[in-house]
Amino acid sequence: MRDVKVRFAPSPTGPLHMGGVRTALFNYLFAKANNGKFILRIEDTDQNRFVPGAEKYIKEALEWVGMHTDEDPWKGGDFGPYRQSERKPMYRQYADQLIEAGHAYYAFDTAEELTEMRERLKRAKVPNPQYNAAIRMTMKNSLTMSADEVKAKLDGGDPYTIRVKIPRNEEVRFQDIIRGWVQVNTSSLDDKVLFKSDGMPTYHLANIVDDYTMKISHVIRGEEWLPSAPLHVLLYRFLGWEKQRPEFAHLPLILRPDGNGKLSKRDGDRLGFPVFPLEWKDPATGEIASGYREKGFFPEAFINMLAFLGWNPGTEQELFSMDELIASFKLERVGKSGAKFDADKTRWYNQQYLRSKPNEELVSLLIPHLDKASIEYSSQKLVAFVDLMKERAVFVEDMLEGRYLYEKPISFDEQVISKKWKDTSADTISEITNRFEASSFDPEELNEIFSAFLKEKELGMGAVLPLLRVLLSGKGTGPSLFDIMAFLGKQESIARLKDGVQSLSNG
């Protein structure tokens, strides 16, 4: 295999969709697994769709998830520039080369004439009206005009495009690493525009020229580009670059959770989960779309989730570091079928990474949330606090559920009280409280006292433990009751139990 060099080539037309991040990830993993290079190229040929801030967003998103480029618009490289708009002067020569070789032609059709052509074909019951081999000789182009007419139009500054001349009824075959052999008849292809009179190439020409001149070995991109691949194969042949053509791998779609269609930018907040790595504020409307980072997801969890959307390691392992992904990744283990996004599984990944982080690291992440919530905390006990709360948390912020460890509850879970508080409960809680008060408040000792009390009084755990928990924390669920008591300490625990009994007895 030749030296591996791949590119991620997004357009700065808005925020980077998570599908784009997955494309970048699979390129990155493949490059690193094969000692290759991963480059970022900004494809900004369509200046009408350029969105301010989008390019910076792409860079920041890749940095957040830990995908470091070998060449890009900021650090440069031997094959720059890395923005297509800055490469503009180089494309014209290849468009001219295609015209001279008879593989492309000038088209002078106006927008109105193109619309009329499509309407005419629709009236003739043509299912897919397009500018192709069957229609090109009825249009206004250099194939139907004399050389003098063409020269006069060009010299006169008439608007034009350069279209590829697709051969009639020819089979185009290429091998896709993921999908195997792909075969398409040229009768289904149209004469795509390659170059516009404003001096900018379209995606198709710029993409081919850049991949060739940057020595790209593998083009790994989304399934939506599969219909363009036969044209790209032809362009490599027309330009005499067939032997240098990169290998193709077209990734499966990311589907909505119900499997019904591609996961789109509009699905995110509507369905209650982000579809962007970072939060995005639309510069035109001010509308804000949520991001995984701002929602509290760890980049490792986000990457782990994306890797499994279409790829399978062939083992039971589900949690991978980036280095482990690189070591395990093979394009041959990427499936053809669409991969359903699972929001619950994504949350599960984040929960696993949260649990695995050292308590000291979680403390540093938690402090800003404590400050924002105006919770007065003891710095000395934050490690113990995190250790108590992290097992039930999906996000760092979820640990604020344990604010009762620093603040006396002002209300009790009504469902627990209505079900569990009986006429005898005040006496029962008061008696067990007295026994707790005589102990050293070690969690194991508290548990032993509690078990002995239940046995002596012939009570079930459900008659006492939920009430103790709700009087101490206000909540019906949480960490181990005796760990909570040990954290609060004897004085605070006993005071909460006694005050709670009095409050409920009077209420």
N, C-alpha and C positions, 0 to 999 in steps of 0.2 A: 504494500500500500504506500502511495506517495505521502509526503509530509502532510499531516493533517492541519488544515486551517479553515475555520468556520467563521461565519459572520452572523450577527444579529442585526437586522436592518429595519428598524421601525420608522414610521413616518411621524413627524411632530404635529399631528392633527388633533391632539387631545391627550388625556391621561392614558397611561399604559395599562391595558386590560390584563387581568391575571392570565389569560390565554397567551398574551404576548410574553409575560414573564416565564411561563412554562416553555415557550419556544426558546427563549434565551437560555433557560436552565438546561434543556436537553442539548443545545449547542455547546454550552459550557462544559457539561459533564462529558460529552463525547470528546471534546478537544482535550480536556485534562486527562481523561482515561487513556488517550493515545499520544500523550506528550506533544500535543499540538497547540495551536494558537487560537484564541477567541477574540474576535474584533467586533467593535461596535461601529456601524455605519449609519448615518442619518440620511434617510431617503426623503429629501424635501423638494423633489422636482415639482410637485403640485403646490405652487406658492399661494394659490387661492384658498387652500385648506389649512395653511399654516396657522397654528394657534400659539400665541405668546406664552412662554412658560413651559410648553410641552417638552421641549428638548431637555431643559433642566430637570424636569420631573423624571424623564427616562433615566438620566444619569443617577439621580438620587435613589430611585427605586432599585437599580442594579446594585448600588453601593450598600443599600440597606440589607439586602439579602446575601451579600457577600460574594457577588460575582464580579471578579476583578478582570478588567479587559487588558489585553496585551497591546492593542492599538485602538485609538479612538480619537474623536475630534479635539480632545483637550490635551492628551499626552502625545498625540501624533504617532508617527511610525514611518516606515520606508515606502508605504504605498498610498500616502495621503494625496490630497485632502480627504477627510472622512465625512464630509457633507457633500451630497450630490450637487447642491447649488454652487459649491465652490469648484466643482469639477466640470462645470458647464462647457468650457472651451473644447474639451476633448471629445465630446460625443458626436459633433457634426461630422468629423472625418469618417466615422463608422457608418453613419447614415448615408453619406455620399458613396462610400464603398459598396454598400448594398444596392444603391441605385445603379452604379456603374456595372455591377455584376448581374443586373436584371432581376434582383431579388426584392426590390422595393420601387416605389414610384411616387411622383408628386400627385396630390389630390387637391383640387381647387373648389370642391363642392362647398356651397354655403350651408349654414345651419338649416335654412328653409328648404334647400334642395335635399338635404339628408332626411329631413322630416317627411317631405313629400314622397321620397323613395320608400321609406318604411310604411307609410300609409298605403301606398300603391301595392306593396307586397302583402300587407294585411288584407286588403280587398281581394287579392288573388288567393287568399287562404294559405299563404305561406306561414307556417307555425312560428318560425323564429327569424323575423326579418333582419338581415345583416348585410354589411358591405363585404361581399365575398367574391370568389371566382365566378360565380354564376351571374353576378350583377355588375361587376366592376366595369365591363365594357359598355354599359349604358350610362355611365357617370362621367363627370367632368374631371379628367385626370390625364396624366402624361401618357397613358396607354391609348387613349382615344383622341388625343390632340397631336398636331404636328409639332416637330421640334421647334419651329419658329414660334408657334403659338405659346408653347411652354416657356421659351426664353423671354418672350414679350411679357408674359405674366410675372415671371420672376424678376425681370428688370424693372417692371412697373410697381413692384412692391405689393402685388396681390397676396392676400392671406392664403396660406396653404398648409397642408400637413404632408408628412411622408408616411406612406403606408407600406407594410410588408406585403409582398406578393406571394400568397400561399399557393403552393402547387395543387393542381386538381387531383382528386381521387388517389391520394398516396397514403400508405400506412406509415405512421410514425410510431416506432417502438423504443421504449427505454426501460431500464430496470430500476425499480424503486426498492431501497433497502428494506422498507417496511411492507410494501404491497406486492413485491414481486414484479413480474413483467406487466407493463401497461402498454396497450396498443390503441391508437386513435386514428381514424381516417380523417384526412384533411378536409373532406367535404363538410365536416361539422365545425371547421374553424373559419373565422372571418379575417379579413385583412386589417389587422390591428394598426392603429396609429402608433408610429415609433418616434416621430419627431414633430414638434409644433413650430409654427412660424415665429413664435416668440423666442426661439433659440433654445428651448428646453426640451430634453427628451422625455418621453413617457417612461413609466415604470419599466416596461418590457425591455427597451433598448438600454437604458441606464443600468438596470439590474445585470444584464448579461455582460456589458462592457466592464462594469465594476468588478464583478466576480472573476472575470478573466484577468484583468490587469492587476487585481489584488491577489491573484493566485489562490483563490478559494478552492478547496479540495472537495468539500461536501456542502450541499445546500439542504439544510434541515429547517423546514418551515411547515406552516399549518396546512391542513387538508384543503382549505379554501383556495390555495394556489395550484392545486393539482390540475385544474382545467387549463392553466397557463403553461404547464410544463411542456406539452407538445410544441407550442410556439417557440419556447426557449431552446428546445432541442434543435429545431429547425434553424434558429438564428445562430447557434454555435456552428452548425454545418455551413450556413451561408457565409459566415465570416471566416471560415477556414480554421476554426478552433476545435473541431470535433474531438481531437485526441486530448485536448486539455479540458474538456467538459467535466464539471464536477459531478459527483454522484448525488442522486436525489434521495431524500427521505421526507415523506409527507406525513405529518403527525395527525392523529385522530382529533376530531372535534371535542371540545369540552361541552357537555350537555347540561341542560337545566336539571335540577334534582329529580324531576318526574320523568326525565329522559325525553321530554317532548321538545326537541329543537335545541339549537345552539344557545349556550349561555351568553347573553348579550349584556352590553353596558347598562341597558335599562332594567335588567332583572335584579340588580343588586339590592338597593334600598327598598325596592318594591316587595321583595321576598324576604327582607330582613337580614341580609348578609352583604359584606362588601364584595365587589368584583374588581376593585383596584388595590394595588399594594399599599399606596399612600393616599391620604385624603387629597381631593382635588377640588379647587374652587374655580368654576368656569369664569374666565376673565370677561366674557361678554355679558353673562346673565347674573353672575354672583352666586349661582346655585352651587351648593356644596355636596359632593358625593363622598361617602365614607371610605376609609382605607383600612386595611388590615393593621398597619402599624398603630394608627390612632385608636383602633378598637381594642388594643392591648394584646395583639398576637405577637408571639416571638417570631423573628425571621426564620429561625430553624424549623418551627412548626409549619409555617407558611410554605417553605421550600419542600419539606417532607410531604406535605399534602399534595403539592403540585406534582412532585415526582411520581406519585401513584396514580395520577390522572392519565392513564394510558400505558404506563410502564409497570412491569412486574419483575421483581428480582428473581423469581423462581424458588424462593424460600418462604418460610413463615415470618421472617423478620419484618417488622413494620416501622421501627424507629431507626433512622439513619442519620449520622452526621454528614456534612458535606463531603468529607474525605471518604466515608464509607459509600456514599452514593457514587462518587467518582470511581472507586475500586470495583463496584458492582455493575456499573452502567454499560449496557450494550443496546444499540439501536434495534438489533434483532429481537429484543424482548419488549419492544413497543408494539402494541396491538393496532389493528386497523379500525376496530369498532370505536364509536364515540364513547367517551368516559363520562359517567354521570357525576356531577359535583355533589358532594354530601356535606352540608353545613355542620351536621352533628359530628361527623368524623373529623372535620377540621377543628372543632372545639376540643374533641378528644385528644388530638395531637398536641394542642396547646396545653392541655391539662397535664399530659405526660411530661412535656418539657419543663413546665412549672415545677412539678414534683421533683424532678431530677436536679434542679438547680440548688446550689449551696444556699443555706439559710442566710448567710451574710450577704450574698448577692441579691436575694429577694428583699432583704431589709432595705438596701439602697434603692431598690426600685419602688418599694412601698412608701417610703418616707414622703415623697411629693404628694401621694394620694392622702396620707394622713394629714398633712399640712393643709391641703385643699379642703378637706372635710372638717377642718378645725378641731381635730381630735387631739387632746393633750395626752401625750404618751410618755412612758418611761423608756429612755434610750437603752438602759441596761437590760430591759426585759423584751426588747423587740425581737431578738433571735428566738426566744421562747414563744413569743406571740406568733411569729411566722411558722414555727415548727408545729404549733397547734392548728393553725388555720389552713395551711397549704394543701392538705389532702382533699379538702372539699372545694377548692378554688379551681376555676378554669382560667381566670385572668388574675393578675396581681391585685387589681382593684376589688375583686370579690372578697379578699381577705378583710376588707372593711366591715364585713358582716360581723366580725368579731369585735366591733367597737365596744360591746358590752364588757369586754375584759378591762377596759379603761373607764367606762362610763356606766353608772348604775342605770338599769333599764327603767324607763318611765311608764312602760305598759307591759302587759303580759299577753302571750298568745291566747286569744279568746277561745279558740277551738280546744286547746289543751285544758283550760280551766273549766269550760262547760262540760267536758267529758269526764275529767278526773277529780275535780274538787267535790268532796263529799262532806257530810256533816262531821265526820270523824277526822277529816284531813288535817285540821289545825293541830289537834292533839298529836297526830302521827308525826307531822313534820317537826313540831316543837320537840318531841322526844328524840327523834333521830338527830336533830340539831344539837341537843345537849350532849349526845354521845360523840358527835363530831368535835365539839368544842373541847372535849377532854383528850383529844388525840394530838399527835405531832403534826398532823396534816400532810403526811406522806401519802401519795396517791394509792399505793398498795394497801396501806393501813386503812385509809378511808373506804376502800372497796371491801375489805374484810369486815369492818364495822357495819357497813351497809348490808352485806350478805347475812351476817349473824342476826341483825335486826329483823330482816325479812323472815328468816327461819323461826326466830323466837315468836314473832307476831303472827306467823302463818299468813303472810301477805305475799302476793305476787309482785314481781318487779314493776309491772305496769301500773300498780296502784300508788307507787311512791316515786320512782325515778323520774317520770315526766314532770311531776310537780316540783321536785327539787331543781330540775334543769330550768324550768320556766321561771321559778322564783329567783334563780341566780342570773339568768341571761335574758329573760323575757321571751325566749324562743323555744320552739318545740323540738328543734334539732340542732346538732352541732358536734363538736369534738367530744371526747370522753369527759363525762361529768366530773370525774375525780381529778383529771388533769386541769379542768377549768378551775376547780376549787383550789388546787395547789397553786395555780397561777395567781388567783385573786388573793390568796393568803387567808389565814384563819380569821383575822379581824373583819375583813371585808366580806368574806363568805358568810360568816355567822350573822353579821349585821343585815345582809341582804335577805337571808332566810327568815330572820325574826321580823324584819319590816314587812316582808311579803306576806307572812302569815297574818300579821296584824291588819294589813291593808285589805286582804281578802275576807278576813273575819268581819271587819267593819262594813265591807262593801256589800 
